[in-house]
Amino acid sequence: MMKDATKAYVVAVVALALMGGTFFLYTRTARIGGSGQTAQAVEQETRRNENYVATFEYPTGNGVGAAEVASFVKNEVNAFEALADEDVPRLRSEVGFRYQYTIDVVVDIYQSATYRSYVVTTGEYTGGANANATVESFVYDAVSGERVVLADILPPGDADAFVEAVKEALRMRSDQVGVFSDAVDALTLASLTHFYVTDTGVVVLFSKYEVAPGAAGIVSVEVSV
């Protein structure tokens, strides 16, 4: 979980019966990590039936990037629920599967002097010993509202040095749970697609198993720029 974003929950709670399952809606205010420290409304929902439990949140309102991030989260959850409704009854019949699929989506928001970043962290369980964890990011120019990639943020000529700094930081983690050396060596600027921007640099993110064993979870590396 990102440590910079603090969260203050507010009082709206609704419970409804929908389509044979249960739906819960919570509204919270997300304190944005970084220089902005302004509030962004975030709604949280829980939907469940006999095949799945889906807990997720998404930004609301007209803030920069909010609509695109909300659409991404809702589409991700809808696809997961459809998969669960297809898979779980079959698995129960064929192999005696006794569980529900679960998905948990959390949105953290970071505001630097010039960029707003959303980090979407998704945990999924579809059977087996361990859940999976993935990360997606959406970074926007705070003035123009345009979504940006790393190449748009780094000073000209700094790309190679930035990638090497990321690799070196990952290699320094090898005394913890280790890293996948081949995966780290193969990193390029184009492959560093998950990140957020702070006032002091860029934090690059890697999904579970992407560059390190599962025990590492989601890996983050901060590089000053």
C-alpha positions in Angstrom: 0.0 0.0 0.0 1.2 3.5 -0.8 2.2 5.2 2.5 1.8 8.9 1.4 -1.9 8.9 0.9 -3.9 9.2 4.1 -7.6 8.4 4.2 -10.4 9.9 6.2 -13.7 8.0 6.0 -16.9 9.9 6.1 -20.4 8.9 7.0 -22.4 7.7 4.0 -23.4 4.0 4.2 -26.0 2.3 2.0 -27.0 -1.3 1.8 -29.2 -2.6 -1.1 -30.2 -5.9 -2.5 -29.3 -6.2 -6.2 -29.7 -9.1 -8.6 -29.7 -11.8 -5.9 -26.6 -10.4 -4.2 -25.7 -7.7 -1.8 -24.4 -4.2 -2.6 -22.8 -1.8 -0.2 -21.8 1.8 -1.0 -19.4 3.9 1.2 -18.2 7.4 0.4 -14.8 8.6 1.8 -12.6 11.5 1.3 -9.0 10.7 0.1 -6.3 13.0 1.5 -4.0 13.3 -1.5 -0.3 12.6 -0.8 2.1 15.3 -1.9 2.1 19.0 -2.0 -1.5 19.5 -2.9 -3.1 18.0 0.2 -6.6 18.7 -1.2 -9.5 16.3 -0.8 -10.8 14.0 -3.6 -14.1 12.2 -3.2 -13.7 8.5 -3.6 -16.6 6.0 -3.5 -16.2 2.5 -2.2 -18.5 -0.4 -3.2 -18.9 -4.0 -2.1 -20.9 -6.4 -4.3 -21.3 -10.1 -3.7 -23.2 -13.2 -4.7 -22.6 -16.9 -4.2 -19.7 -16.8 -6.7 -17.7 -13.6 -5.8 -17.0 -10.8 -3.4 -15.9 -7.5 -5.1 -14.7 -4.6 -3.0 -13.5 -1.6 -4.9 -13.2 2.1 -4.9 -13.0 4.8 -7.6 -12.7 8.6 -7.7 -15.8 10.7 -8.3 -16.4 14.3 -9.5 -14.6 16.4 -12.1 -11.0 16.2 -10.9 -8.3 15.7 -13.5 -8.3 12.1 -14.6 -11.1 11.0 -12.2 -13.5 9.8 -14.9 -10.9 7.7 -16.8 -9.7 6.0 -13.6 -13.3 5.3 -12.4 -14.1 3.8 -15.8 -11.0 1.6 -15.6 -11.9 0.3 -12.2 -15.5 -0.4 -13.0 -14.7 -2.2 -16.2 -12.0 -4.3 -14.4 -14.5 -5.3 -11.7 -17.3 -6.1 -14.1 -15.0 -8.4 -16.1 -13.9 -10.2 -12.9 -17.5 -10.7 -11.8 -18.4 -12.1 -15.2 -15.5 -14.5 -15.0 -16.5 -15.6 -11.5 -20.1 -16.3 -12.5 -18.7 -18.4 -15.4 -15.9 -20.2 -13.5 -17.1 -20.8 -10.0 -20.3 -22.9 -10.6 -18.3 -25.1 -13.0 -15.4 -25.6 -10.6 -17.9 -26.5 -7.8 -19.4 -29.1 -10.0 -16.2 -30.5 -11.4 -13.7 -30.4 -8.5 -15.7 -29.4 -5.5 -14.4 -25.8 -5.3 -15.6 -24.4 -2.0 -14.7 -20.8 -2.2 -15.7 -17.5 -3.8 -13.5 -15.5 -6.1 -12.5 -12.2 -4.6 -11.3 -8.9 -5.9 -10.2 -5.8 -3.9 -9.3 -2.6 -5.7 -7.8 0.4 -3.9 -7.1 3.8 -5.4 -4.3 6.1 -4.0 -3.9 9.6 -5.2 -0.7 11.7 -5.3 -0.4 15.4 -6.2 2.9 17.0 -7.1 3.5 20.6 -8.1 2.7 19.7 -11.8 1.2 16.2 -11.9 -1.7 14.3 -10.5 -1.2 10.5 -10.2 -3.6 7.7 -9.5 -2.4 4.3 -8.4 -4.8 1.5 -8.7 -3.9 -1.6 -6.7 -5.8 -4.8 -7.4 -5.8 -8.0 -5.3 -7.5 -11.1 -6.8 -8.1 -14.6 -5.5 -9.3 -17.2 -7.9 -8.1 -20.3 -6.1 -4.8 -21.8 -5.1 -2.5 -20.9 -2.3 -2.0 -17.2 -2.9 -3.8 -14.2 -4.2 -2.3 -12.1 -7.0 -1.6 -8.4 -6.8 -1.3 -6.0 -9.7 -0.8 -2.3 -10.1 -1.9 0.2 -12.7 -1.2 3.9 -12.8 -2.7 7.0 -14.4 -0.6 10.2 -14.4 -1.9 13.5 -15.7 -0.5 17.0 -16.3 -2.3 19.0 -13.7 -2.7 22.0 -16.0 -3.6 20.5 -19.4 -5.3 17.4 -18.0 -3.4 15.2 -20.5 -2.3 11.7 -19.5 1.5 11.4 -19.6 4.2 8.7 -19.7 7.7 8.7 -18.2 9.2 10.0 -21.4 7.1 13.2 -21.0 8.3 13.8 -17.4 12.1 13.1 -17.5 14.5 15.9 -18.6 15.8 15.4 -22.1 18.7 13.0 -22.3 18.0 11.5 -18.8 16.1 8.3 -19.9 19.1 5.9 -19.9 20.4 7.1 -16.5 16.9 6.9 -15.0 16.4 3.3 -16.2 19.8 2.3 -14.8 19.0 3.9 -11.5 15.8 1.8 -11.3 17.7 -1.3 -12.1 20.4 -0.6 -9.5 17.7 0.1 -6.8 16.1 -3.2 -7.6 19.4 -5.1 -7.4 20.0 -3.6 -4.0 16.8 -5.3 -2.8 18.3 -8.7 -3.6 19.4 -9.1 0.0 15.8 -9.1 1.1 13.6 -11.6 -0.9 15.6 -11.4 -4.1 14.8 -10.2 -7.6 14.5 -11.9 -11.0 17.8 -10.8 -12.5 16.7 -11.5 -16.1 13.6 -9.4 -15.7 15.5 -6.5 -14.1 18.2 -6.6 -16.8 15.5 -6.4 -19.5 13.8 -3.3 -18.2 13.6 -0.3 -20.6 12.0 3.1 -20.3 9.0 1.8 -22.4 8.5 -1.1 -19.9 8.3 1.3 -16.9 4.6 2.0 -17.3 3.5 2.0 -13.7 4.6 5.0 -11.6 3.6 8.1 -9.8 5.2 11.5 -9.4 6.1 13.3 -6.1 7.7 16.6 -5.5 11.1 14.9 -5.2 11.1 12.3 -7.9 9.3 9.4 -9.5 8.2 6.2 -7.8 8.2 3.2 -10.2 5.9 0.3 -9.4 6.0 -3.4 -10.3 3.2 -5.9 -9.9 3.6 -9.0 -7.8 5.9 -11.5 -9.6 7.0 -8.9 -12.2 10.5 -8.4 -10.9 10.7 -10.4 -7.7 9.2 -13.4 -5.9 5.7 -13.3 -4.7 6.8 -12.7 -1.1 7.9 -9.2 -2.1 4.4 -8.2 -3.2 4.1 -5.0 -5.2 7.6 -3.5 -5.5 8.3 0.2 -5.5 11.5 2.1 -6.3 11.9 5.9 -6.0 14.3 7.8 -8.1 15.0 11.5 -7.8 14.6 13.6 -10.9 
